[in-house]
Amino acid sequence: MTQEKKKFDAEVGKILNLMIHSLYSNKEIFMRELISNASDACDKLRYLSQSNSALVAGDSNFKITVKVDKGNGQIIIRDNGIGMNKEDLIENLGTIARSGTANFLKSLSGDSKKDNMLIGQFGVGFYSSFMVADKVTVTSRKAGEDKVHVWESDGLGEYIVLDSDKEFTRGTEIVLHIKKEEDTFLDHFRLKHIVKSYSDHIAIPIYFFDEAGNNEIQLNSASALWTRPKSEITEEQYKEFYKSLSYAVDDPWITMHNKNEGAIEFTNLLFIPSSKTFDLFHPDRKRRVKLYIKRVFISDENIDLIPSYLRFLRGVVDSEDLPLNISRESLQHNSVLEKIKNAITKKVLGELRKKKEESPEEYNKFWANFGGALKEGLCEATTDHEKLLEVCIFRSALHNKMISLDEYIANFKEGQNTIYYLSGDNPDK
């Protein structure tokens, strides 16, 4: 077997040092991250297989399995998703090329609860394995390829990548060699509870081996939450889905779950956060609404699914009218997507207008968090100006409170036909 030893990218090394000497009290998030990664791997292959069915030949039923090997002190997570070849292993696990690690380090707040969520948000979740493991072994075979490769590291600055001649089917297996001081994670009942708590919203079946290691027990319903009737979903399930989807620590302020029928059919499950997102005004921030087509994940990058001024939205949109084999390039100028975008914008602005009228104190808090983004829309949007103005509020010097433009106009003095304003970021200056 050919073996290569490599040093971690410098920034990744910083992350590993942070994980190994963990600042985080909630170490069980490693399982959340590995399950999420396995689910993403299955989603990617499901998408690619729409145009190349040979990629899933003989094994088209996606699944994730979790097993405890208490005798050897190991936790094993296996998926039959897209898999990785040698280059993928080096790029995804050894370098900063795709991880956003530098931004992660800059964004650490010192609040362990908030920083726990950042781990997944910046794509560095795999490294959370080293909070509980003193060695991690990754075996993978990429869909459509024959070669098997192994990646292994103790997280102390170097890793090895080697070719393997072992029999291994498509997908990825991660073996965590658990630290002695973290051996409570080898408790079958505890780990099963952790896996279940992070798996209910995952649309890929997740199986957990019994203590004997012989029988698999399915832990989740494996149905996309947004496809279920609202009457069957609890508020707690909505909250958990929101937190998992957006790596948030707050609860959603508004939840919008709608099935839109008619000329264009789609389902949306969208959330407005109750707390300001740290990267709201970062120029390179991603919009965090995922596009699905017929339950198949397509993309959450470089698609014009929501206007920029609504970039605080979190959630999913699932279309019945777009073709599964549509290219990401074709999504840039697609009439169906444009109609979905317009419908979502109308729905969100309508919900905001309703909240502004019914719960002004709550709305003031929302405005303090996200009003700056909405005001951008007044400058950038080519449509929806009137609807945007209806949800905008401004501080009144006369009344020393936030009021709408309609309220200001209603208080015009006799003969007044001018709106007077001062611009600035601090009303006290």
Secondary structure, 3 states (H helix, E strand, C coil): CCEEEEECCHHHHHHHHHHHCCCCCCCCHHHHHHHHHHHHHHHHHHHHCCCCHHHHCCCCCCCEEEEEECCCCEEEEEECCCCCCHHHHHHHHHCCCCCCHHHHHHHCCCCHHHHHHHHHHCCCHHHHHHHCEEEEEEEEECCCCCCEEEEEECCCCEEEEEEECCCCCCEEEEEEEECHHHHHHHCHHHHHHHHHHCCCCCCCCEEEECCCCCCEEECCCCCCHHHCCHHHCCHHHHHHHHHHHHCCCCCEEEEEEEEECCCCCEEEEEEEECCCCCCCCCCCCCCEEEEEECCEEEECCCCCCCCHHHCCCEEEEEECCCCCCCCCCHHHHCHHHHHHHHHHHHHHHHHHHHHHHHCHHHHHHHHHHHHHHHHHHHHHCCCCHHHHHHHCEEEECCCCEEEEHHHHHHCCCCCCCCCCCCCCCCCCC
